[in-house]
Amino acid sequence: MYTKDPAYPPARLLTGAKRRQFQRLTTGDIRIQSFADCMVLSALLQDTTTTTGMSGLEALITGCAGLVPTMLAYGCPIRGGIALGFGSSDFIEGEVLSSAQVTAYKLEKEAGYPRILLSDDLVGFLHDHAASPDPAEEYKRRMAHAALSSIDTDLDGKPFLNFLSGPLRKRLAGADYDWLLNKAYVFVAKEAAKWRRRRKDHPDDALAVKLAPRYDLLLGHFERSDLPSPGDRV
């Protein structure tokens, strides 16, 4: 994600105004709220006094992309949605209220199987920043490109976080990411086989009818990747 171009020296060598600018751009305001079995993450992009960098949004997107296989690896499938919207943290201390939460909730319901969907306006926002010709927007442009590298279009045409994308796996290589992916692959393959058998043996089982095709869709993502098949581990 970063270059050794001398025009972009290591952060430790920055001084004065350039260091202050770097700190402003790389500081992401991410809020976390949790209740019941839900978790809400919010990244502040802009307030009334300053425009922050894309760091918070990129970190949120990358973190959520990595969270899906992490939870699968430990047998806890999750769904989610990420959206863009106006909001405020001034109404209730410690909580963010935003129209994006409503959209994200709807996306989570639309997801259907373990995946995280993104709103079209958020994807458009990232593409706009990635294509900005303004030299002053170089850092935001890089962050937008990094975020977009984790986003793909699913078989149903919906934008989603592709936790198997090559660029994401490369960025997270130092965090035993492929080990997590392989562990998640084993879990998904076992669940897909289990629900497929249960639906075959009990065609009137509503839960099996619902879950079998969902796990087959998720398994398909793994099978189309270059990860080694779980084989006899399933």
C-alpha positions as CSV (number, residue, x, y, z in Angstrom):
1,M,0.0,0.0,0.0
2,Y,3.0,2.3,0.6
3,T,5.8,3.3,-1.7
4,K,9.5,3.8,-1.2
5,D,9.3,6.9,-3.5
6,P,11.5,9.6,-1.9
7,A,8.6,12.0,-2.3
8,Y,6.9,10.1,0.5
9,P,9.5,9.8,3.3
10,P,8.9,7.6,6.4
11,A,6.6,9.2,9.0
12,R,9.3,9.3,11.6
13,L,11.2,11.8,9.3
14,L,8.3,14.2,9.0
15,T,8.5,17.5,11.0
16,G,6.5,20.6,11.5
17,A,3.4,21.2,9.3
18,K,4.0,18.0,7.4
19,R,4.0,15.9,10.5
20,R,0.8,17.6,11.8
21,Q,-0.9,16.9,8.4
22,F,0.2,13.3,8.5
23,Q,-1.2,12.8,12.0
24,R,-4.5,14.5,11.0
25,L,-4.9,12.3,7.9
26,T,-3.9,9.0,9.6
27,T,-6.1,9.5,12.6
28,G,-9.4,7.7,12.2
29,D,-12.4,8.3,14.5
30,I,-14.0,4.9,14.9
31,R,-16.8,4.4,17.4
32,I,-18.0,0.9,18.6
33,Q,-21.3,0.2,20.1
34,S,-22.7,-3.2,21.0
35,F,-26.0,-4.6,22.2
36,A,-27.5,-8.1,22.2
37,D,-25.9,-10.0,19.3
38,C,-25.2,-6.8,17.3
39,M,-22.1,-4.6,16.9
40,V,-22.2,-1.1,15.3
41,L,-19.0,0.5,14.1
42,S,-19.0,4.1,12.9
43,A,-16.2,6.0,11.2
44,L,-16.3,9.8,11.2
45,L,-15.4,11.2,7.8
46,Q,-16.1,14.9,8.3
47,D,-17.3,17.2,11.0
48,T,-18.0,21.0,11.1
49,T,-14.4,22.0,11.7
50,T,-12.2,19.7,9.7
51,T,-12.3,16.9,7.0
52,T,-10.5,13.8,8.3
53,G,-8.6,11.4,6.1
54,M,-9.9,8.2,4.7
55,S,-7.9,6.2,7.4
56,G,-11.0,5.5,9.6
57,L,-13.1,4.3,6.7
58,E,-10.3,2.2,5.2
59,A,-9.6,0.6,8.6
60,L,-13.3,-0.1,9.2
61,I,-13.7,-1.8,5.8
62,T,-10.5,-3.8,6.1
63,G,-11.3,-4.8,9.7
64,C,-14.8,-5.9,8.8
65,A,-13.6,-7.8,5.8
66,G,-11.2,-9.7,8.1
67,L,-13.8,-10.2,10.7
68,V,-16.1,-12.4,8.6
69,P,-13.5,-15.3,8.1
70,T,-12.3,-14.8,11.7
71,M,-15.8,-15.5,13.1
72,L,-16.3,-18.3,10.6
73,A,-13.0,-19.9,11.7
74,Y,-14.4,-20.1,15.2
75,G,-17.8,-21.4,14.2
76,C,-19.8,-18.1,14.5
77,P,-21.1,-16.9,11.1
78,I,-22.0,-13.2,10.8
79,R,-23.8,-10.9,8.4
80,G,-23.5,-7.1,8.1
81,G,-23.9,-4.0,6.1
82,I,-21.9,-0.8,5.7
83,A,-23.4,2.4,4.5
84,L,-22.8,6.2,4.2
85,G,-24.9,8.8,5.8
86,F,-25.1,11.9,8.0
87,G,-25.0,11.4,11.7
88,S,-24.1,12.9,15.1
89,S,-22.7,11.8,18.4
90,D,-24.1,14.9,20.2
91,F,-27.5,13.4,21.2
92,I,-26.5,10.6,23.5
93,E,-23.1,10.4,25.0
94,G,-21.0,7.6,23.6
95,E,-23.4,6.8,20.8
96,V,-23.6,7.7,17.2
97,L,-27.0,8.2,15.6
98,S,-27.0,8.1,11.8
99,S,-29.2,7.4,8.8
100,A,-26.4,5.0,7.7
101,Q,-27.3,2.7,10.6
102,V,-30.8,2.3,9.1
103,T,-29.4,1.5,5.6
104,A,-26.7,-0.9,7.1
105,Y,-29.5,-2.7,9.0
106,K,-31.4,-3.2,5.8
107,L,-28.3,-4.4,4.0
108,E,-27.6,-6.9,6.8
109,K,-31.1,-8.4,6.3
110,E,-30.5,-8.5,2.5
111,A,-27.2,-10.3,2.9
112,G,-28.9,-13.6,3.4
113,Y,-25.8,-15.6,4.1
114,P,-22.6,-14.8,6.0
115,R,-21.3,-11.8,4.1
116,I,-21.2,-8.0,4.5
117,L,-22.9,-5.8,1.9
118,L,-22.1,-2.2,1.1
119,S,-24.4,0.6,0.0
120,D,-24.1,1.8,-3.6
121,D,-23.4,5.4,-2.5
122,L,-20.5,4.3,-0.3
123,V,-18.9,2.4,-3.2
124,G,-19.5,5.5,-5.4
125,F,-17.9,7.7,-2.7
126,L,-14.8,5.5,-2.6
127,H,-14.6,5.5,-6.5
128,D,-14.9,9.3,-6.5
129,H,-11.9,9.7,-4.1
130,A,-9.9,7.0,-5.9
131,A,-10.3,8.9,-9.2
132,S,-9.6,12.4,-7.8
133,P,-7.0,14.3,-9.9
134,D,-6.2,16.7,-7.0
135,P,-2.5,16.2,-6.0
136,A,-3.5,17.3,-2.5
137,E,-5.8,14.3,-2.2
138,E,-3.0,11.7,-2.8
139,Y,-3.3,10.1,0.7
140,K,-7.1,9.8,0.5
141,R,-6.8,8.4,-3.0
142,R,-4.5,5.7,-1.7
143,M,-6.8,4.9,1.2
144,A,-9.8,4.7,-1.2
145,H,-7.9,2.3,-3.5
146,A,-7.0,0.1,-0.5
147,A,-10.6,0.0,0.6
148,L,-11.9,-0.8,-2.9
149,S,-9.4,-3.7,-3.1
150,S,-11.5,-5.5,-0.5
151,I,-14.8,-4.9,-2.4
152,D,-16.2,-7.1,-5.1
153,T,-19.6,-7.7,-6.8
154,D,-21.3,-10.9,-5.7
155,L,-23.2,-13.3,-8.0
156,D,-26.5,-11.4,-7.2
157,G,-24.9,-8.1,-8.3
158,K,-24.6,-6.7,-4.8
159,P,-21.3,-5.1,-3.7
160,F,-19.8,-7.0,-0.8
161,L,-16.6,-7.4,1.2
162,N,-14.6,-10.1,-0.5
163,F,-12.4,-11.4,2.4
164,L,-10.7,-13.7,-0.2
165,S,-9.4,-10.9,-2.4
166,G,-5.8,-11.1,-3.3
167,P,-4.9,-7.5,-2.2
168,L,-6.5,-8.0,1.2
169,R,-4.8,-11.3,1.7
170,K,-1.5,-9.7,0.8
171,R,-2.1,-6.8,3.3
172,L,-3.0,-9.1,6.1
173,A,-0.4,-11.8,5.3
174,G,1.5,-11.0,8.5
175,A,-1.5,-11.7,10.7
176,D,-1.8,-15.4,9.9
177,Y,-4.7,-14.5,7.7
178,D,-4.4,-17.5,5.3
179,W,-4.5,-19.8,8.4
180,L,-7.8,-18.2,9.4
181,L,-9.1,-18.5,5.9
182,N,-8.3,-22.2,5.8
183,K,-9.9,-22.8,9.2
184,A,-13.0,-20.9,8.0
185,Y,-13.0,-23.0,4.8
186,V,-13.1,-26.2,6.8
187,F,-16.0,-24.9,8.9
188,V,-18.0,-23.8,5.9
189,A,-17.4,-27.0,4.0
190,K,-18.6,-29.1,7.0
191,E,-21.7,-26.9,7.5
192,A,-22.5,-27.0,3.8
193,A,-22.3,-30.8,3.8
194,K,-24.2,-31.2,7.0
195,W,-27.2,-29.0,5.9
196,R,-27.2,-30.5,2.4
197,R,-27.5,-34.0,3.9
198,R,-30.2,-32.9,6.4
199,R,-32.2,-31.3,3.6
200,K,-32.0,-34.5,1.6
201,D,-33.0,-36.7,4.5
202,H,-35.7,-34.3,5.8
203,P,-37.0,-32.3,2.8
204,D,-39.7,-30.7,5.1
205,D,-37.1,-29.3,7.5
206,A,-37.5,-25.5,7.2
207,L,-34.1,-24.7,8.8
208,A,-32.3,-27.1,6.4
209,V,-34.2,-25.7,3.4
210,K,-33.1,-22.2,4.4
211,L,-29.4,-22.9,5.4
212,A,-28.3,-25.4,2.8
213,P,-28.3,-23.0,-0.1
214,R,-26.8,-20.3,2.0
215,Y,-23.8,-22.3,3.0
216,D,-23.5,-23.6,-0.6
217,L,-23.2,-20.0,-1.8
218,L,-20.5,-19.2,0.8
219,L,-18.7,-22.5,0.0
220,G,-18.6,-21.4,-3.6
221,H,-16.6,-18.4,-2.8
222,F,-13.9,-20.5,-1.2
223,E,-14.0,-23.1,-4.0
224,R,-13.3,-20.3,-6.6
225,S,-10.3,-19.1,-4.6
226,D,-6.8,-20.6,-4.7
227,L,-7.0,-21.9,-1.1
228,P,-6.3,-25.7,-0.9
229,S,-9.5,-27.7,-0.5
230,P,-10.2,-29.0,3.0
231,G,-10.4,-32.5,1.4
232,D,-10.5,-35.3,4.0
233,R,-10.6,-32.7,6.8
234,V,-14.4,-32.4,6.2
